[in-house]
């Protein structure tokens, strides 16, 4: 019976070591989860947050950064985990999460461009007057004689 238990413990350790090895490989070798490029340094930090114990609790138990946060902020950690799960359609797609910000920035940039184009000075023929607003210090205002900015 003792031998059975030793064998069982040994097998469980092998399975656990295999799982840790596969997890490390996944974290360190997945360069673009969700189509977002993640550099090597960030991937290493992600791994460390999960597997590297760097904190001690009041009982002397070693904790990873995520374990420490979860222990100190159980309500927040559950909320953020659930929120991220929902906003990513079960950890499959980040469009809901980042899409709004991208749309806002795109609309803002397009409005700014549109405003600049609407307020740009025009030549008599309706083309843009790229020479307007140049001062004497401008590189374009000091073109050699006979050269024109078209």
N, CA, C and O atoms as a GROMACS GRO file, in nm:
protein
  600
    1UNK      N    1   0.082  -0.120   0.000
    1UNK     CA    2   0.000   0.000   0.000
    1UNK      C    3   0.087   0.126   0.000
    1UNK      O    4   0.056   0.224  -0.069
    2UNK      N    5   0.194   0.123   0.077
    2UNK     CA    6   0.286   0.237   0.081
    2UNK      C    7   0.349   0.257  -0.056
    2UNK      O    8   0.363   0.370  -0.104
    3UNK      N    9   0.387   0.147  -0.119
    3UNK     CA   10   0.446   0.154  -0.252
    3UNK      C   11   0.346   0.209  -0.353
    3UNK      O   12   0.381   0.286  -0.442
    4UNK      N   13   0.218   0.168  -0.339
    4UNK     CA   14   0.112   0.219  -0.428
    4UNK      C   15   0.100   0.370  -0.416
    4UNK      O   16   0.091   0.442  -0.516
    5UNK      N   17   0.100   0.417  -0.292
    5UNK     CA   18   0.088   0.561  -0.267
    5UNK      C   19   0.209   0.637  -0.322
    5UNK      O   20   0.194   0.746  -0.378
    6UNK      N   21   0.329   0.580  -0.306
    6UNK     CA   22   0.449   0.643  -0.359
    6UNK      C   23   0.441   0.653  -0.511
    6UNK      O   24   0.476   0.755  -0.570
    7UNK      N   25   0.396   0.545  -0.573
    7UNK     CA   26   0.381   0.543  -0.718
    7UNK      C   27   0.276   0.645  -0.763
    7UNK      O   28   0.295   0.714  -0.863
    8UNK      N   29   0.167   0.653  -0.690
    8UNK     CA   30   0.061   0.748  -0.722
    8UNK      C   31   0.112   0.892  -0.712
    8UNK      O   32   0.086   0.974  -0.801
    9UNK      N   33   0.184   0.922  -0.605
    9UNK     CA   34   0.240   1.056  -0.585
    9UNK      C   35   0.339   1.088  -0.698
    9UNK      O   36   0.340   1.199  -0.750
   10UNK      N   37   0.421   0.990  -0.734
   10UNK     CA   38   0.518   1.009  -0.841
   10UNK      C   39   0.449   1.036  -0.974
   10UNK      O   40   0.492   1.123  -1.049
   11UNK      N   41   0.343   0.964  -1.004
   11UNK     CA   42   0.267   0.984  -1.128
   11UNK      C   43   0.199   1.120  -1.130
   11UNK      O   44   0.198   1.188  -1.233
   12UNK      N   45   0.142   1.160  -1.018
   12UNK     CA   46   0.078   1.291  -1.009
   12UNK      C   47   0.180   1.403  -1.032
   12UNK      O   48   0.151   1.503  -1.098
   13UNK      N   49   0.301   1.385  -0.976
   13UNK     CA   50   0.407   1.484  -0.996
   13UNK      C   51   0.447   1.491  -1.143
   13UNK      O   52   0.468   1.601  -1.196
   14UNK      N   53   0.457   1.379  -1.210
   14UNK     CA   54   0.490   1.377  -1.352
   14UNK      C   55   0.384   1.449  -1.435
   14UNK      O   56   0.416   1.526  -1.526
   15UNK      N   57   0.258   1.424  -1.403
   15UNK     CA   58   0.147   1.489  -1.475
   15UNK      C   59   0.152   1.640  -1.451
   15UNK      O   60   0.137   1.718  -1.544
   16UNK      N   61   0.175   1.679  -1.327
   16UNK     CA   62   0.181   1.821  -1.292
   16UNK      C   63   0.300   1.889  -1.362
   16UNK      O   64   0.287   1.999  -1.414
   17UNK      N   65   0.414   1.822  -1.362
   17UNK     CA   66   0.533   1.877  -1.430
   17UNK      C   67   0.508   1.892  -1.580
   17UNK      O   68   0.550   1.991  -1.641
   18UNK      N   69   0.440   1.795  -1.638
   18UNK     CA   70   0.407   1.801  -1.781
   18UNK      C   71   0.314   1.919  -1.810
   18UNK      O   72   0.331   1.991  -1.908
   19UNK      N   73   0.214   1.938  -1.722
   19UNK     CA   74   0.120   2.049  -1.739
   19UNK      C   75   0.192   2.184  -1.728
   19UNK      O   76   0.166   2.275  -1.806
   20UNK      N   77   0.282   2.196  -1.631
   20UNK     CA   78   0.358   2.320  -1.613
   20UNK      C   79   0.446   2.346  -1.735
   20UNK      O   80   0.455   2.458  -1.783
   21UNK      N   81   0.509   2.241  -1.784
   21UNK     CA   82   0.594   2.254  -1.903
   21UNK      C   83   0.514   2.300  -2.024
   21UNK      O   84   0.558   2.388  -2.098
   22UNK      N   85   0.398   2.241  -2.046
   22UNK     CA   86   0.312   2.279  -2.159
   22UNK      C   87   0.262   2.422  -2.143
   22UNK      O   88   0.255   2.498  -2.240
   23UNK      N   89   0.228   2.459  -2.019
   23UNK     CA   90   0.181   2.594  -1.993
   23UNK      C   91   0.292   2.696  -2.022
   23UNK      O   92   0.267   2.797  -2.087
   24UNK      N   93   0.412   2.669  -1.974
   24UNK     CA   94   0.525   2.760  -1.998
   24UNK      C   95   0.548   2.776  -2.148
   24UNK      O   96   0.569   2.887  -2.197
   25UNK      N   97   0.545   2.665  -2.218
   25UNK     CA   98   0.567   2.669  -2.363
   25UNK      C   99   0.460   2.754  -2.430
   25UNK      O  100   0.490   2.835  -2.518
   26UNK      N  101   0.334   2.736  -2.389
   26UNK     CA  102   0.224   2.813  -2.448
   26UNK      C  103   0.243   2.963  -2.424
   26UNK      O  104   0.230   3.043  -2.517
   27UNK      N  105   0.274   3.000  -2.301
   27UNK     CA  106   0.290   3.142  -2.268
   27UNK      C  107   0.409   3.203  -2.341
   27UNK      O  108   0.398   3.312  -2.398
   28UNK      N  109   0.521   3.135  -2.340
   28UNK     CA  110   0.643   3.192  -2.397
   28UNK      C  111   0.647   3.188  -2.550
   28UNK      O  112   0.717   3.268  -2.612
   29UNK      N  113   0.574   3.096  -2.612
   29UNK     CA  114   0.581   3.083  -2.757
   29UNK      C  115   0.461   3.142  -2.831
   29UNK      O  116   0.464   3.151  -2.953
   30UNK      N  117   0.357   3.180  -2.759
   30UNK     CA  118   0.242   3.242  -2.824
   30UNK      C  119   0.270   3.391  -2.839
   30UNK      O  120   0.259   3.468  -2.743
   31UNK      N  121   0.308   3.430  -2.960
   31UNK     CA  122   0.350   3.568  -2.984
   31UNK      C  123   0.236   3.664  -3.010
   31UNK      O  124   0.250   3.784  -2.988
   32UNK      N  125   0.121   3.614  -3.057
   32UNK     CA  126   0.011   3.705  -3.089
   32UNK      C  127  -0.125   3.650  -3.048
   32UNK      O  128  -0.208   3.617  -3.133
   33UNK      N  129  -0.147   3.640  -2.916
   33UNK     CA  130  -0.280   3.598  -2.872
   33UNK      C  131  -0.382   3.704  -2.913
   33UNK      O  132  -0.355   3.824  -2.903
   34UNK      N  133  -0.497   3.660  -2.958
   34UNK     CA  134  -0.604   3.752  -3.002
   34UNK      C  135  -0.562   3.840  -3.118
   34UNK      O  136  -0.628   3.940  -3.147
   35UNK      N  137  -0.452   3.806  -3.185
   35UNK     CA  138  -0.404   3.887  -3.296
   35UNK      C  139  -0.330   4.011  -3.251
   35UNK      O  140  -0.307   4.102  -3.330
   36UNK      N  141  -0.291   4.016  -3.124
   36UNK     CA  142  -0.218   4.130  -3.069
   36UNK      C  143  -0.075   4.086  -3.040
   36UNK      O  144  -0.053   3.991  -2.965
   37UNK      N  145   0.021   4.153  -3.100
   37UNK     CA  146   0.162   4.117  -3.084
   37UNK      C  147   0.206   4.141  -2.939
   37UNK      O  148   0.189   4.250  -2.885
   38UNK      N  149   0.263   4.037  -2.877
   38UNK     CA  150   0.313   4.047  -2.740
   38UNK      C  151   0.463   4.015  -2.742
   38UNK      O  152   0.503   3.907  -2.785
   39UNK      N  153   0.544   4.110  -2.697
   39UNK     CA  154   0.689   4.090  -2.703
   39UNK      C  155   0.734   3.986  -2.600
   39UNK      O  156   0.661   3.950  -2.508
   40UNK      N  157   0.857   3.940  -2.619
   40UNK     CA  158   0.912   3.832  -2.536
   40UNK      C  159   0.916   3.870  -2.387
   40UNK      O  160   0.886   3.788  -2.301
   41UNK      N  161   0.954   3.993  -2.358
   41UNK     CA  162   0.964   4.040  -2.220
   41UNK      C  163   0.826   4.036  -2.151
   41UNK      O  164   0.816   3.994  -2.036
   42UNK      N  165   0.723   4.078  -2.222
   42UNK     CA  166   0.588   4.077  -2.166
   42UNK      C  167   0.539   3.934  -2.143
   42UNK      O  168   0.476   3.904  -2.042
   43UNK      N  169   0.569   3.844  -2.238
   43UNK     CA  170   0.530   3.704  -2.222
   43UNK      C  171   0.597   3.644  -2.099
   43UNK      O  172   0.536   3.565  -2.027
   44UNK      N  173   0.723   3.680  -2.075
   44UNK     CA  174   0.792   3.631  -1.956
   44UNK      C  175   0.727   3.684  -1.828
   44UNK      O  176   0.712   3.610  -1.731
   45UNK      N  177   0.687   3.811  -1.829
   45UNK     CA  178   0.619   3.869  -1.712
   45UNK      C  179   0.485   3.799  -1.687
   45UNK      O  180   0.448   3.776  -1.572
   46UNK      N  181   0.413   3.766  -1.794
   46UNK     CA  182   0.286   3.694  -1.781
   46UNK      C  183   0.310   3.561  -1.712
   46UNK      O  184   0.237   3.523  -1.621
   47UNK      N  185   0.412   3.490  -1.756
   47UNK     CA  186   0.446   3.362  -1.695
   47UNK      C  187   0.483   3.379  -1.549
   47UNK      O  188   0.435   3.304  -1.463
   48UNK      N  189   0.568   3.476  -1.520
   48UNK     CA  190   0.610   3.500  -1.381
   48UNK      C  191   0.492   3.533  -1.291
   48UNK      O  192   0.489   3.489  -1.176
   49UNK      N  193   0.396   3.611  -1.340
   49UNK     CA  194   0.279   3.646  -1.259
   49UNK      C  195   0.200   3.523  -1.215
   49UNK      O  196   0.132   3.525  -1.112
   50UNK      N  197   0.211   3.417  -1.293
   50UNK     CA  198   0.133   3.297  -1.265
   50UNK      C  199   0.212   3.190  -1.191
   50UNK      O  200   0.156   3.121  -1.106
   51UNK      N  201   0.341   3.176  -1.221
   51UNK     CA  202   0.415   3.061  -1.166
   51UNK      C  203   0.527   3.098  -1.069
   51UNK      O  204   0.576   3.011  -0.997
   52UNK      N  205   0.569   3.221  -1.066
   52UNK     CA  206   0.684   3.259  -0.983
   52UNK      C  207   0.638   3.321  -0.851
   52UNK      O  208   0.588   3.434  -0.849
   53UNK      N  209   0.654   3.248  -0.740
   53UNK     CA  210   0.616   3.305  -0.611
   53UNK      C  211   0.716   3.412  -0.567
   53UNK      O  212   0.836   3.385  -0.555
   54UNK      N  213   0.666   3.532  -0.544
   54UNK     CA  214   0.753   3.643  -0.505
   54UNK      C  215   0.704   3.715  -0.380
   54UNK      O  216   0.766   3.812  -0.335
   55UNK      N  217   0.593   3.670  -0.324
   55UNK     CA  218   0.536   3.733  -0.205
   55UNK      C  219   0.513   3.628  -0.097
   55UNK      O  220   0.495   3.510  -0.127
   56UNK      N  221   0.514   3.673   0.028
   56UNK     CA  222   0.480   3.586   0.140
   56UNK      C  223   0.358   3.645   0.210
   56UNK      O  224   0.351   3.765   0.234
   57UNK      N  225   0.264   3.558   0.242
   57UNK     CA  226   0.150   3.608   0.319
   57UNK      C  227   0.186   3.604   0.467
   57UNK      O  228   0.298   3.566   0.503
   58UNK      N  229   0.093   3.643   0.552
   58UNK     CA  230   0.123   3.652   0.695
   58UNK      C  231   0.150   3.515   0.758
   58UNK      O  232   0.208   3.507   0.867
   59UNK      N  233   0.109   3.408   0.691
   59UNK     CA  234   0.136   3.273   0.741
   59UNK      C  235   0.266   3.217   0.686
   59UNK      O  236   0.302   3.103   0.717
   60UNK      N  237   0.338   3.295   0.605
   60UNK     CA  238   0.464   3.251   0.549
   60UNK      C  239   0.450   3.172   0.420
   60UNK      O  240   0.549   3.120   0.368
   61UNK      N  241   0.328   3.162   0.368
   61UNK     CA  242   0.305   3.089   0.244
   61UNK      C  243   0.348   3.175   0.126
   61UNK      O  244   0.315   3.294   0.120
   62UNK      N  245   0.423   3.116   0.031
   62UNK     CA  246   0.468   3.188  -0.087
   62UNK      C  247   0.353   3.201  -0.187
   62UNK      O  248   0.279   3.106  -0.211
   63UNK      N  249   0.341   3.321  -0.245
   63UNK     CA  250   0.233   3.349  -0.340
   63UNK      C  251   0.290   3.414  -0.466
   63UNK      O  252   0.387   3.489  -0.461
   64UNK      N  253   0.226   3.384  -0.579
   64UNK     CA  254   0.258   3.456  -0.701
   64UNK      C  255   0.188   3.592  -0.695
   64UNK      O  256   0.108   3.617  -0.605
   65UNK      N  257   0.220   3.678  -0.789
   65UNK     CA  258   0.157   3.812  -0.790
   65UNK      C  259   0.006   3.801  -0.806
   65UNK      O  260  -0.069   3.874  -0.741
   66UNK      N  261  -0.040   3.710  -0.892
   66UNK     CA  262  -0.184   3.693  -0.911
   66UNK      C  263  -0.251   3.634  -0.787
   66UNK      O  264  -0.361   3.676  -0.750
   67UNK      N  265  -0.185   3.538  -0.724
   67UNK     CA  266  -0.242   3.482  -0.602
   67UNK      C  267  -0.252   3.587  -0.492
   67UNK      O  268  -0.351   3.593  -0.420
   68UNK      N  269  -0.150   3.670  -0.481
   68UNK     CA  270  -0.150   3.777  -0.380
   68UNK      C  271  -0.266   3.874  -0.407
   68UNK      O  272  -0.340   3.910  -0.316
   69UNK      N  273  -0.280   3.916  -0.532
   69UNK     CA  274  -0.387   4.009  -0.567
   69UNK      C  275  -0.523   3.947  -0.536
   69UNK      O  276  -0.609   4.012  -0.477
   70UNK      N  277  -0.542   3.822  -0.577
   70UNK     CA  278  -0.670   3.754  -0.553
   70UNK      C  279  -0.700   3.741  -0.404
   70UNK      O  280  -0.815   3.756  -0.361
   71UNK      N  281  -0.598   3.713  -0.327
   71UNK     CA  282  -0.618   3.697  -0.183
   71UNK      C  283  -0.652   3.831  -0.117
   71UNK      O  284  -0.737   3.837  -0.028
   72UNK      N  285  -0.585   3.937  -0.161
   72UNK     CA  286  -0.607   4.069  -0.101
   72UNK      C  287  -0.731   4.139  -0.156
   72UNK      O  288  -0.789   4.223  -0.087
   73UNK      N  289  -0.772   4.106  -0.278
   73UNK     CA  290  -0.885   4.171  -0.344
   73UNK      C  291  -0.977   4.067  -0.408
   73UNK      O  292  -0.992   4.066  -0.530
   74UNK      N  293  -1.037   3.981  -0.328
   74UNK     CA  294  -1.115   3.872  -0.387
   74UNK      C  295  -1.232   3.920  -0.473
   74UNK      O  296  -1.260   3.863  -0.579
   75UNK      N  297  -1.300   4.023  -0.429
   75UNK     CA  298  -1.414   4.074  -0.504
   75UNK      C  299  -1.370   4.134  -0.638
   75UNK      O  300  -1.429   4.105  -0.742
   76UNK      N  301  -1.266   4.216  -0.634
   76UNK     CA  302  -1.214   4.278  -0.756
   76UNK      C  303  -1.162   4.173  -0.854
   76UNK      O  304  -1.190   4.180  -0.974
   77UNK      N  305  -1.088   4.076  -0.804
   77UNK     CA  306  -1.030   3.976  -0.895
   77UNK      C  307  -1.140   3.895  -0.963
   77UNK      O  308  -1.129   3.864  -1.082
   78UNK      N  309  -1.244   3.860  -0.892
   78UNK     CA  310  -1.357   3.788  -0.953
   78UNK      C  311  -1.430   3.876  -1.054
   78UNK      O  312  -1.468   3.830  -1.161
   79UNK      N  313  -1.449   4.002  -1.018
   79UNK     CA  314  -1.515   4.095  -1.108
   79UNK      C  315  -1.438   4.110  -1.238
   79UNK      O  316  -1.495   4.097  -1.347
   80UNK      N  317  -1.306   4.138  -1.229
   80UNK     CA  318  -1.226   4.160  -1.349
   80UNK      C  319  -1.215   4.033  -1.433
   80UNK      O  320  -1.216   4.039  -1.556
   81UNK      N  321  -1.203   3.921  -1.368
   81UNK     CA  322  -1.196   3.794  -1.440
   81UNK      C  323  -1.325   3.771  -1.518
   81UNK      O  324  -1.322   3.735  -1.636
   82UNK      N  325  -1.438   3.791  -1.452
   82UNK     CA  326  -1.568   3.772  -1.517
   82UNK      C  327  -1.590   3.876  -1.627
   82UNK      O  328  -1.641   3.843  -1.734
   83UNK      N  329  -1.552   4.000  -1.600
   83UNK     CA  330  -1.566   4.106  -1.700
   83UNK      C  331  -1.483   4.075  -1.824
   83UNK      O  332  -1.533   4.087  -1.936
   84UNK      N  333  -1.358   4.036  -1.805
   84UNK     CA  334  -1.273   4.003  -1.919
   84UNK      C  335  -1.328   3.883  -1.995
   84UNK      O  336  -1.322   3.879  -2.118
   85UNK      N  337  -1.381   3.787  -1.923
   85UNK     CA  338  -1.442   3.670  -1.986
   85UNK      C  339  -1.559   3.712  -2.075
   85UNK      O  340  -1.572   3.665  -2.188
   86UNK      N  341  -1.644   3.800  -2.024
   86UNK     CA  342  -1.761   3.844  -2.100
   86UNK      C  343  -1.722   3.932  -2.218
   86UNK      O  344  -1.773   3.914  -2.329
   87UNK      N  345  -1.631   4.026  -2.196
   87UNK     CA  346  -1.591   4.118  -2.302
   87UNK      C  347  -1.510   4.051  -2.413
   87UNK      O  348  -1.495   4.107  -2.522
   88UNK      N  349  -1.460   3.931  -2.386
   88UNK     CA  350  -1.381   3.859  -2.487
   88UNK      C  351  -1.455   3.736  -2.539
   88UNK      O  352  -1.393   3.646  -2.596
   89UNK      N  353  -1.585   3.730  -2.519
   89UNK     CA  354  -1.665   3.616  -2.564
   89UNK      C  355  -1.602   3.484  -2.520
   89UNK      O  356  -1.578   3.394  -2.602
   90UNK      N  357  -1.577   3.473  -2.391
   90UNK     CA  358  -1.519   3.350  -2.336
   90UNK      C  359  -1.372   3.335  -2.370
   90UNK      O  360  -1.327   3.225  -2.401
   91UNK      N  361  -1.298   3.444  -2.365
   91UNK     CA  362  -1.155   3.447  -2.394
   91UNK      C  363  -1.123   3.410  -2.539
   91UNK      O  364  -1.016   3.355  -2.566
   92UNK      N  365  -1.213   3.441  -2.632
   92UNK     CA  366  -1.191   3.403  -2.772
   92UNK      C  367  -1.167   3.523  -2.863
   92UNK      O  368  -1.106   3.508  -2.969
   93UNK      N  369  -1.213   3.643  -2.825
   93UNK     CA  370  -1.211   3.755  -2.917
   93UNK      C  371  -1.205   3.886  -2.837
   93UNK      O  372  -1.286   3.907  -2.748
   94UNK      N  373  -1.111   3.973  -2.869
   94UNK     CA  374  -1.096   4.098  -2.793
   94UNK      C  375  -1.161   4.218  -2.861
   94UNK      O  376  -1.142   4.331  -2.818
   95UNK      N  377  -1.238   4.194  -2.968
   95UNK     CA  378  -1.298   4.305  -3.041
   95UNK      C  379  -1.386   4.394  -2.953
   95UNK      O  380  -1.380   4.516  -2.963
   96UNK      N  381  -1.468   4.334  -2.868
   96UNK     CA  382  -1.553   4.415  -2.779
   96UNK      C  383  -1.468   4.496  -2.683
   96UNK      O  384  -1.504   4.608  -2.645
   97UNK      N  385  -1.357   4.440  -2.644
   97UNK     CA  386  -1.272   4.504  -2.544
   97UNK      C  387  -1.195   4.623  -2.602
   97UNK      O  388  -1.190   4.729  -2.540
   98UNK      N  389  -1.137   4.606  -2.719
   98UNK     CA  390  -1.056   4.713  -2.777
   98UNK      C  391  -1.127   4.785  -2.891
   98UNK      O  392  -1.086   4.894  -2.930
   99UNK      N  393  -1.230   4.727  -2.944
   99UNK     CA  394  -1.299   4.783  -3.061
   99UNK      C  395  -1.354   4.922  -3.038
   99UNK      O  396  -1.342   5.008  -3.125
  100UNK      N  397  -1.414   4.947  -2.921
  100UNK     CA  398  -1.471   5.079  -2.892
  100UNK      C  399  -1.364   5.187  -2.896
  100UNK      O  400  -1.385   5.293  -2.955
  101UNK      N  401  -1.251   5.161  -2.834
  101UNK     CA  402  -1.143   5.260  -2.828
  101UNK      C  403  -1.087   5.285  -2.968
  101UNK      O  404  -1.058   5.400  -3.004
  102UNK      N  405  -1.073   5.180  -3.046
  102UNK     CA  406  -1.023   5.196  -3.183
  102UNK      C  407  -1.121   5.279  -3.265
  102UNK      O  408  -1.080   5.368  -3.340
  103UNK      N  409  -1.252   5.249  -3.252
  103UNK     CA  410  -1.354   5.325  -3.326
  103UNK      C  411  -1.352   5.473  -3.286
  103UNK      O  412  -1.361   5.561  -3.371
  104UNK      N  413  -1.342   5.498  -3.154
  104UNK     CA  414  -1.339   5.636  -3.106
  104UNK      C  415  -1.219   5.711  -3.164
  104UNK      O  416  -1.233   5.823  -3.213
  105UNK      N  417  -1.101   5.649  -3.158
  105UNK     CA  418  -0.980   5.714  -3.208
  105UNK      C  419  -0.986   5.734  -3.359
  105UNK      O  420  -0.941   5.836  -3.411
  106UNK      N  421  -1.042   5.637  -3.430
  106UNK     CA  422  -1.054   5.649  -3.575
  106UNK      C  423  -1.149   5.762  -3.612
  106UNK      O  424  -1.118   5.843  -3.699
  107UNK      N  425  -1.265   5.768  -3.544
  107UNK     CA  426  -1.360   5.876  -3.572
  107UNK      C  427  -1.299   6.012  -3.542
  107UNK      O  428  -1.317   6.107  -3.617
  108UNK      N  429  -1.226   6.021  -3.432
  108UNK     CA  430  -1.163   6.147  -3.394
  108UNK      C  431  -1.059   6.189  -3.498
  108UNK      O  432  -1.053   6.306  -3.535
  109UNK      N  433  -0.979   6.095  -3.543
  109UNK     CA  434  -0.877   6.127  -3.643
  109UNK      C  435  -0.942   6.167  -3.776
  109UNK      O  436  -0.895   6.260  -3.842
  110UNK      N  437  -1.048   6.099  -3.814
  110UNK     CA  438  -1.117   6.134  -3.939
  110UNK      C  439  -1.183   6.272  -3.929
  110UNK      O  440  -1.179   6.349  -4.025
  111UNK      N  441  -1.243   6.304  -3.814
  111UNK     CA  442  -1.302   6.437  -3.794
  111UNK      C  443  -1.195   6.545  -3.804
  111UNK      O  444  -1.216   6.649  -3.865
  112UNK      N  445  -1.080   6.520  -3.744
  112UNK     CA  446  -0.970   6.617  -3.748
  112UNK      C  447  -0.921   6.636  -3.891
  112UNK      O  448  -0.900   6.750  -3.935
  113UNK      N  449  -0.903   6.527  -3.964
  113UNK     CA  450  -0.859   6.536  -4.103
  113UNK      C  451  -0.963   6.610  -4.187
  113UNK      O  452  -0.929   6.697  -4.267
  114UNK      N  453  -1.089   6.576  -4.169
  114UNK     CA  454  -1.197   6.641  -4.242
  114UNK      C  455  -1.199   6.791  -4.214
  114UNK      O  456  -1.214   6.872  -4.306
  115UNK      N  457  -1.183   6.828  -4.090
  115UNK     CA  458  -1.181   6.969  -4.050
  115UNK      C  459  -1.064   7.041  -4.116
  115UNK      O  460  -1.080   7.154  -4.164
  116UNK      N  461  -0.948   6.979  -4.119
  116UNK     CA  462  -0.832   7.042  -4.180
  116UNK      C  463  -0.851   7.058  -4.330
  116UNK      O  464  -0.812   7.160  -4.388
  117UNK      N  465  -0.909   6.957  -4.392
  117UNK     CA  466  -0.932   6.968  -4.536
  117UNK      C  467  -1.037   7.074  -4.569
  117UNK      O  468  -1.022   7.147  -4.666
  118UNK      N  469  -1.142   7.082  -4.487
  118UNK     CA  470  -1.246   7.182  -4.512
  118UNK      C  471  -1.194   7.324  -4.495
  118UNK      O  472  -1.240   7.416  -4.562
  119UNK      N  473  -1.099   7.342  -4.406
  119UNK     CA  474  -1.048   7.476  -4.375
  119UNK      C  475  -0.918   7.508  -4.447
  119UNK      O  476  -0.857   7.612  -4.420
  120UNK      N  477  -0.873   7.422  -4.536
  120UNK     CA  478  -0.748   7.447  -4.609
  120UNK      C  479  -0.771   7.555  -4.714
  120UNK      O  480  -0.875   7.556  -4.780
  121UNK      N  481  -0.674   7.644  -4.730
  121UNK     CA  482  -0.687   7.749  -4.832
  121UNK      C  483  -0.679   7.688  -4.972
  121UNK      O  484  -0.606   7.591  -4.995
  122UNK      N  485  -0.754   7.747  -5.065
  122UNK     CA  486  -0.758   7.697  -5.203
  122UNK      C  487  -0.703   7.802  -5.298
  122UNK      O  488  -0.711   7.922  -5.273
  123UNK      N  489  -0.647   7.754  -5.408
  123UNK     CA  490  -0.605   7.841  -5.517
  123UNK      C  491  -0.728   7.878  -5.599
  123UNK      O  492  -0.837   7.826  -5.575
  124UNK      N  493  -0.712   7.967  -5.693
  124UNK     CA  494  -0.822   8.010  -5.778
  124UNK      C  495  -0.885   7.897  -5.858
  124UNK      O  496  -1.004   7.902  -5.890
  125UNK      N  497  -0.806   7.795  -5.890
  125UNK     CA  498  -0.860   7.683  -5.969
  125UNK      C  499  -0.922   7.575  -5.882
  125UNK      O  500  -0.966   7.472  -5.933
  126UNK      N  501  -0.927   7.596  -5.751
  126UNK     CA  502  -0.989   7.500  -5.661
  126UNK      C  503  -0.892   7.399  -5.601
  126UNK      O  504  -0.932   7.318  -5.517
  127UNK      N  505  -0.767   7.403  -5.641
  127UNK     CA  506  -0.667   7.312  -5.584
  127UNK      C  507  -0.618   7.367  -5.450
  127UNK      O  508  -0.634   7.486  -5.421
  128UNK      N  509  -0.560   7.281  -5.370
  128UNK     CA  510  -0.512   7.323  -5.238
  128UNK      C  511  -0.392   7.416  -5.253
  128UNK      O  512  -0.304   7.393  -5.336
  129UNK      N  513  -0.389   7.520  -5.172
  129UNK     CA  514  -0.278   7.613  -5.170
  129UNK      C  515  -0.182   7.569  -5.060
  129UNK      O  516  -0.196   7.608  -4.943
  130UNK      N  517  -0.085   7.488  -5.099
  130UNK     CA  518   0.010   7.436  -5.001
  130UNK      C  519   0.114   7.540  -4.960
  130UNK      O  520   0.187   7.519  -4.863
  131UNK      N  521   0.120   7.649  -5.030
  131UNK     CA  522   0.219   7.753  -5.001
  131UNK      C  523   0.170   7.852  -4.896
  131UNK      O  524   0.250   7.928  -4.842
  132UNK      N  525   0.043   7.853  -4.866
  132UNK     CA  526  -0.010   7.953  -4.773
  132UNK      C  527   0.040   7.924  -4.632
  132UNK      O  528   0.061   7.810  -4.593
  133UNK      N  529   0.057   8.029  -4.560
  133UNK     CA  530   0.096   8.017  -4.421
  133UNK      C  531   0.246   7.997  -4.402
  133UNK      O  532   0.291   7.980  -4.289
  134UNK      N  533   0.324   7.998  -4.509
  134UNK     CA  534   0.468   7.982  -4.495
  134UNK      C  535   0.528   8.114  -4.453
  134UNK      O  536   0.496   8.220  -4.508
  135UNK      N  537   0.614   8.107  -4.356
  135UNK     CA  538   0.682   8.230  -4.314
  135UNK      C  539   0.820   8.235  -4.378
  135UNK      O  540   0.859   8.143  -4.451
  136UNK      N  541   0.892   8.340  -4.352
  136UNK     CA  542   1.023   8.357  -4.414
  136UNK      C  543   1.125   8.254  -4.367
  136UNK      O  544   1.225   8.230  -4.434
  137UNK      N  545   1.101   8.194  -4.253
  137UNK     CA  546   1.194   8.097  -4.198
  137UNK      C  547   1.168   7.955  -4.249
  137UNK      O  548   1.248   7.864  -4.224
  138UNK      N  549   1.060   7.936  -4.321
  138UNK     CA  550   1.023   7.803  -4.369
  138UNK      C  551   1.119   7.755  -4.476
  138UNK      O  552   1.166   7.834  -4.558
  139UNK      N  553   1.149   7.627  -4.475
  139UNK     CA  554   1.237   7.569  -4.577
  139UNK      C  555   1.174   7.581  -4.715
  139UNK      O  556   1.245   7.600  -4.813
  140UNK      N  557   1.042   7.569  -4.723
  140UNK     CA  558   0.975   7.574  -4.852
  140UNK      C  559   0.969   7.716  -4.907
  140UNK      O  560   0.960   7.735  -5.029
  141UNK      N  561   0.975   7.816  -4.820
  141UNK     CA  562   0.967   7.954  -4.869
  141UNK      C  563   1.102   8.001  -4.923
  141UNK      O  564   1.109   8.108  -4.984
  142UNK      N  565   1.205   7.925  -4.902
  142UNK     CA  566   1.337   7.964  -4.950
  142UNK      C  567   1.383   7.874  -5.063
  142UNK      O  568   1.501   7.839  -5.071
  143UNK      N  569   1.292   7.836  -5.150
  143UNK     CA  570   1.328   7.754  -5.266
  143UNK      C  571   1.415   7.836  -5.361
  143UNK      O  572   1.400   7.958  -5.368
  144UNK      N  573   1.505   7.772  -5.433
  144UNK     CA  574   1.588   7.844  -5.528
  144UNK      C  575   1.500   7.916  -5.632
  144UNK      O  576   1.387   7.875  -5.659
  145UNK      N  577   1.554   8.023  -5.689
  145UNK     CA  578   1.479   8.102  -5.788
  145UNK      C  579   1.434   8.014  -5.903
  145UNK      O  580   1.511   7.931  -5.952
  146UNK      N  581   1.313   8.032  -5.944
  146UNK     CA  582   1.259   7.957  -6.056
  146UNK      C  583   1.192   7.827  -6.016
  146UNK      O  584   1.122   7.765  -6.096
  147UNK      N  585   1.212   7.786  -5.891
  147UNK     CA  586   1.147   7.663  -5.843
  147UNK      C  587   1.014   7.701  -5.783
  147UNK      O  588   1.002   7.804  -5.717
  148UNK      N  589   0.916   7.618  -5.805
  148UNK     CA  590   0.783   7.643  -5.748
  148UNK      C  591   0.733   7.519  -5.679
  148UNK      O  592   0.759   7.406  -5.723
  149UNK      N  593   0.663   7.540  -5.574
  149UNK     CA  594   0.599   7.428  -5.505
  149UNK      C  595   0.466   7.404  -5.573
  149UNK      O  596   0.378   7.490  -5.568
  150UNK      N  597   0.450   7.289  -5.636
  150UNK     CA  598   0.330   7.264  -5.714
  150UNK      C  599   0.223   7.200  -5.630
  150UNK      O  600   0.114   7.172  -5.680
   0.00000   0.00000   0.00000
